[in-house]
């Protein structure tokens, strides 16, 4: 449920920082087949409560949501066989791969490997 709550509760600035602009429960592969009839106001309120709890525990909010956003974006990446005869794969979702690498602080090449 945290993914639905996160999408409902993030501010526009947080969405931008987490590379989630333009994404919603309908176009994120990990969520679009779930129950998308969520109560967004309730989800947003629960997310804010969860965010406050992280602060009380001393856990950096942005560090946690960067990982959660990365997981969501990973669901929109797919691998396809390369057109050449080698056993290599190509990726569909290069923008998402770049965003994930940025969120996790690793190079795109290292993440792809």
N, C-alpha and C positions, 0 to 999 in steps of 0.2 A: 504494500500500500504506500510505502514511502515515495515511490516514483510518481504516483498520481498526486500525492500531497505536495511533493516538491514542485511539480509543474503548476499546480494551483497556487502555491504560496510564494514562489520566487518573484522578486520585483523585476521590472524591466532591466534595470542595471545588472542585477544578478544573472538574469538570463543571458544577457550579452557577454558578461564575464565568463559564463560557463558554456558558451558557444551553443546555446539552445534557442537562439532567435529563430523564429519560423517553425519550430517544432512543437507538436502537441500530441495528445494521446492517439490521435488518428493517423499520424504519420511516423510514429516511432514503432518499429517492428515488435519490440518486446511488450508493447502496451496495446496496440491496436486490436488485438483479438481478445482482450480482457473486457471487463465490465467498464465501458466508457460512460455509463450513466451515473457517474459519481456526482456527489453534491460538492461542487467546487468550493463553496463558501466554507463548508465543514472541513474539507480537505485542507484549505488554506489556513484555517484556524488551528488545526492539528499540527500542520507544518510549523507554524509560528511557535506553538507550545514545544515541539520537538527541538526547534532551534534554540529556544530559551534554555531548555534542559542541557543542551550541549554546552552552552555558556556557563551554566552552574557547575558542570563537571570539568570545565577548563579545556574542553575539546574544541579546537579551532573549526568553526562552522565551514569555512571555505574549503578547508582540506577534505572534509567529509563529502561535501556536495560536488567537489571536483571529481572524486572517484565515482559517485553515483551518476553524474552526468556522463562520464566516460563509459560506464556500463551501458547506459541508454543509447549512446551514439554507436557503441560497438555492434548493437543489434541491427544497425542500418548498413553495416558493411557486409559485402558478400565477396566470395572468391570465385573466380572462373578460370578455367584452363587457358593457358597462353596459346596464341595462334601458332607459335613455332612448335617444333617437335620435342623440345625439352620438357622436363617435368615441372616447369615453373608455373606459377599461377599469377593472375592479374587481379586487381581489386576493383570492385564497384563500390564507390563511396570514398573517393580520395579526399574530398573536403572533410568528411567525418574523421578519416584517419589522421589528417593534419590537425584537426581540432583536438582529438584524443591525445595525440602526442604532445601538443601544447599544454593541455590540462594536466597531464601526468609528468611533464618535464623531461621527456625523452625525445630523441630524434625520430622523425617519421620513418626513416630507414630501419632503425632498431626495432620499432614497434611492428613494422611490416614483417621483419624476419621472425 
